[in-house]
């Protein structure tokens, strides 16, 4: 028996599930529809034809090459940094943590402007490089530096968290068996945290690949030199809509593959754990 005016439990569950389903549908459609719209504005033939355009090929090659170099530098420098930082206690460590995360919330245009002020031809450091005939701003090197600045926190945060949570008893055991600190780090710590590090590396690569604001401020938009895929989309909106559309679709596909890779790596890590 139900009291007068009270909705039966069966219908309350139906209403609850219906409201939850509607909420999920609204949020999903809001996020997905703009992406789907890109695919409806072109045809397979037009898409494939645009892929052969020199602008697309140049932007694609430059984006992948600079992002790969940026990722390699972040891994080579960031991994030992994250390990030392996570295992050390020193004054100002909280400040260092905050500074590491700062590029995550800093507007990309501000990041690019800051890099320009520091490394530009008349910058605080750039003026001295300029005296030696070394130009940084508005070069391919500037693209790499901008990508490292905005993307490295993704890897550093992940690596730091992994090393902090890592069971140090494995390292202590290796050390008692005569292994050096370096050998323990390379043969014990890195392999046991590898899946998490790979996940952070993939996210870092994706962020570097999609960087726009800092790049255009610090490196400019020079075809074949600094014009990465996001910058080529910007140019395409003004001069050739189909090329901009093609590059946008490429970035969507790449971003989707990156996210799927992260999900698979994370799921595999959780399964083994």
C-alpha positions as CSV (number, residue, x, y, z in Angstrom):
1,X,0.0,0.0,0.0
2,X,1.2,3.5,-0.8
3,X,0.1,6.6,1.0
4,X,-2.1,9.0,-1.0
5,X,-0.2,11.4,-3.3
6,X,3.0,9.4,-3.0
7,X,4.7,8.2,-6.2
8,X,5.2,4.4,-6.2
9,X,8.7,3.2,-5.9
10,X,8.6,1.6,-9.4
11,X,7.8,4.9,-11.1
12,X,10.3,6.8,-9.0
13,X,13.0,4.5,-10.3
14,X,11.8,5.1,-13.8
15,X,11.8,8.8,-13.4
16,X,15.2,8.8,-11.7
17,X,16.7,6.6,-14.5
18,X,15.0,8.8,-17.2
19,X,16.4,12.0,-15.7
20,X,19.9,10.5,-15.4
21,X,19.8,9.3,-19.0
22,X,18.5,12.7,-20.2
23,X,21.4,14.5,-18.4
24,X,24.0,12.1,-19.8
25,X,22.5,12.6,-23.3
26,X,22.5,16.4,-23.1
27,X,26.1,16.6,-21.9
28,X,27.3,14.1,-24.4
29,X,25.6,15.7,-27.3
30,X,26.8,19.1,-26.4
31,X,30.4,17.9,-26.4
32,X,30.2,15.6,-29.4
33,X,27.9,17.4,-31.9
34,X,30.5,20.1,-32.8
35,X,33.0,17.4,-33.6
36,X,30.5,15.4,-35.6
37,X,29.7,18.6,-37.5
38,X,33.2,18.7,-38.9
39,X,32.8,15.3,-40.6
40,X,29.5,16.4,-42.2
41,X,31.0,19.4,-43.9
42,X,33.3,17.4,-46.1
43,X,33.4,14.2,-48.2
44,X,35.9,11.4,-48.3
45,X,37.1,12.5,-51.7
46,X,37.6,16.1,-50.7
47,X,39.2,15.1,-47.5
48,X,41.7,12.8,-49.2
49,X,42.4,15.4,-51.9
50,X,43.2,18.0,-49.3
51,X,45.6,15.7,-47.5
52,X,47.9,16.0,-50.5
53,X,48.1,19.8,-50.2
54,X,51.6,21.0,-49.4
55,X,50.3,23.1,-46.5
56,X,48.7,20.1,-44.8
57,X,51.8,17.9,-45.3
58,X,54.1,20.6,-44.0
59,X,52.0,21.4,-41.0
60,X,51.5,17.7,-40.2
61,X,55.2,16.9,-40.5
62,X,56.2,19.9,-38.4
63,X,53.7,19.2,-35.7
64,X,54.7,15.5,-35.3
65,X,58.5,16.2,-35.5
66,X,58.4,19.1,-33.0
67,X,56.0,17.3,-30.6
68,X,58.2,14.1,-30.7
69,X,61.3,16.2,-29.9
70,X,59.5,18.0,-27.2
71,X,58.3,14.7,-25.7
72,X,61.7,13.2,-25.8
73,X,63.2,16.2,-23.9
74,X,60.4,16.2,-21.3
75,X,60.9,12.4,-20.7
76,X,64.7,12.6,-20.5
77,X,64.8,15.6,-18.2
78,X,61.4,15.3,-16.5
79,X,61.8,11.7,-15.3
80,X,64.9,12.1,-13.2
81,X,63.6,15.5,-12.0
82,X,60.3,14.1,-10.9
83,X,62.1,11.2,-9.1
84,X,64.5,13.5,-7.2
85,X,61.8,16.0,-6.4
86,X,59.4,13.4,-5.1
87,X,62.0,11.8,-2.9
88,X,63.6,15.0,-1.5
89,X,62.5,17.3,1.2
90,X,63.8,20.9,0.9
91,X,62.6,24.4,1.7
92,X,60.2,25.8,-0.9
93,X,59.1,22.4,-2.3
94,X,55.5,23.5,-2.2
95,X,56.5,26.6,-4.3
96,X,58.2,24.3,-6.8
97,X,55.1,22.1,-7.0
98,X,53.0,25.2,-7.7
99,X,55.4,26.5,-10.3
100,X,55.4,23.2,-12.1
101,X,51.6,23.3,-12.3
102,X,51.4,26.9,-13.3
103,X,51.4,26.4,-17.1
104,X,48.3,24.2,-16.7
105,X,46.2,27.3,-15.7
106,X,48.2,30.0,-17.4
107,X,46.6,31.3,-20.5
108,X,48.6,30.0,-23.5
109,X,48.9,33.5,-25.0
110,X,50.4,34.7,-21.7
111,X,52.8,31.8,-21.7
112,X,53.9,32.7,-25.3
113,X,54.3,36.3,-24.4
114,X,56.4,35.4,-21.3
115,X,58.7,33.3,-23.5
116,X,59.0,36.1,-25.9
117,X,59.9,38.6,-23.2
118,X,62.6,36.2,-22.0
119,X,64.0,34.7,-25.2
120,X,63.1,37.3,-27.8
121,X,65.8,39.3,-29.6
122,X,65.4,42.1,-27.1
123,X,64.5,39.8,-24.2
124,X,66.1,39.4,-20.9
125,X,68.2,36.4,-22.1
126,X,67.5,36.6,-25.8
127,X,69.5,39.8,-26.3
128,X,72.6,37.9,-25.2
129,X,71.9,35.0,-27.5
130,X,71.3,37.6,-30.3
131,X,74.8,39.0,-29.7
132,X,76.2,35.5,-30.4
133,X,74.1,35.2,-33.5
134,X,71.6,32.9,-32.0
135,X,68.0,33.6,-32.8
136,X,65.3,31.7,-30.8
137,X,62.0,33.5,-31.3
138,X,60.1,32.8,-34.5
139,X,62.1,29.7,-35.3
140,X,61.3,26.0,-35.1
141,X,63.2,25.9,-31.8
142,X,60.7,28.4,-30.4
143,X,57.9,25.9,-31.3
144,X,59.6,23.2,-29.4
145,X,60.2,25.4,-26.4
146,X,56.6,26.6,-26.3
147,X,55.4,23.0,-26.5
148,X,57.7,21.9,-23.7
149,X,56.5,24.8,-21.5
150,X,52.8,24.2,-21.8
151,X,52.9,20.3,-22.1
152,X,55.6,19.2,-19.6
153,X,53.3,19.6,-16.5
154,X,51.2,16.7,-17.7
155,X,54.2,14.4,-17.6
156,X,55.8,15.9,-14.5
157,X,52.6,15.6,-12.4
158,X,52.0,12.0,-13.5
159,X,55.7,11.0,-12.9
160,X,55.8,12.8,-9.5
161,X,52.6,11.1,-8.4
162,X,53.8,7.7,-9.5
163,X,57.2,8.0,-7.7
164,X,55.5,9.2,-4.5
165,X,53.2,6.3,-4.4
166,X,55.8,3.7,-5.4
167,X,56.5,1.0,-2.8
168,X,60.2,1.8,-1.9
169,X,60.7,-1.7,-0.4
170,X,61.5,-2.9,-3.9
171,X,64.3,-0.3,-4.2
172,X,65.6,-1.1,-0.7
173,X,65.8,-4.8,-1.6
174,X,67.7,-4.1,-4.8
175,X,70.1,-1.8,-2.9
176,X,70.8,-4.5,-0.3
177,X,71.7,-6.9,-3.1
178,X,74.4,-4.5,-4.3
179,X,72.6,-2.5,-7.0
180,X,73.6,1.2,-7.3
181,X,71.0,3.9,-7.1
182,X,71.1,4.5,-10.9
183,X,70.8,0.8,-11.6
184,X,67.9,0.4,-9.2
185,X,66.2,3.4,-10.8
186,X,66.6,2.1,-14.3
187,X,65.8,-1.6,-13.6
188,X,63.3,-1.5,-10.8
189,X,61.6,1.9,-10.5
190,X,61.1,2.7,-14.1
191,X,59.8,-0.7,-15.3
192,X,57.4,-0.9,-12.4
193,X,56.0,2.6,-13.1
194,X,56.3,2.3,-16.9
195,X,52.6,2.1,-17.8
196,X,51.8,5.2,-15.8
197,X,54.7,7.1,-17.3
198,X,53.5,6.0,-20.8
199,X,50.1,7.4,-20.0
200,X,51.6,10.8,-19.0
201,X,53.8,10.8,-22.0
202,X,50.9,10.2,-24.4
203,X,48.9,13.1,-22.8
204,X,52.0,15.3,-23.0
205,X,52.4,14.5,-26.7
206,X,48.8,15.3,-27.4
207,X,49.0,18.6,-25.5
208,X,52.1,19.5,-27.5
209,X,50.5,18.6,-30.8
210,X,47.5,20.8,-30.1
211,X,49.4,23.8,-28.8
212,X,48.3,27.1,-30.4
213,X,48.4,30.2,-28.2
214,X,52.0,30.1,-26.9
215,X,53.3,29.0,-30.3
216,X,51.8,31.8,-32.3
217,X,52.9,34.4,-29.7
218,X,56.5,33.1,-29.4
219,X,57.2,31.3,-32.7
220,X,54.9,33.1,-35.1
221,X,53.0,31.4,-38.0
222,X,55.6,30.9,-40.7
223,X,54.7,28.1,-43.2
224,X,57.3,25.2,-43.1
225,X,59.1,26.8,-40.1
226,X,56.6,27.4,-37.2
227,X,53.2,26.7,-38.7
228,X,52.0,23.6,-36.9
229,X,48.6,22.0,-37.5
230,X,46.6,24.2,-35.1
231,X,48.1,27.3,-36.7
232,X,47.3,25.9,-40.1
233,X,43.7,25.6,-39.1
234,X,43.7,29.3,-38.2
235,X,45.1,30.2,-41.6
236,X,42.6,27.9,-43.3
237,X,39.7,29.7,-41.7
238,X,40.8,32.9,-43.5
239,X,42.0,31.6,-46.8
240,X,41.0,28.0,-47.5
241,X,38.2,26.5,-45.5
242,X,38.6,23.0,-46.9
243,X,42.2,22.8,-45.8
244,X,41.3,24.1,-42.3
245,X,38.5,21.5,-42.2
246,X,40.8,18.7,-43.2
247,X,43.5,19.6,-40.6
248,X,40.8,19.9,-37.9
249,X,39.5,16.4,-38.7
250,X,43.0,15.1,-38.6
251,X,43.5,16.6,-35.1
252,X,40.2,15.2,-34.0
253,X,41.2,11.7,-35.1
254,X,44.7,12.0,-33.5
255,X,43.2,13.3,-30.3
256,X,40.7,10.4,-30.2
257,X,43.5,7.9,-30.7
258,X,45.5,9.5,-28.0
259,X,42.6,9.4,-25.5
260,X,41.9,5.8,-26.4
261,X,45.5,4.9,-25.9
262,X,45.5,6.6,-22.4
263,X,42.3,4.7,-21.5
264,X,43.8,1.3,-22.6
265,X,47.1,1.9,-20.8
266,X,45.3,3.0,-17.6
267,X,42.9,0.0,-17.7
268,X,45.9,-2.3,-18.3
269,X,47.7,-0.7,-15.3
270,X,44.6,-1.1,-13.1
271,X,44.2,-4.7,-14.2
272,X,47.8,-5.6,-13.3
273,X,47.5,-3.8,-10.0
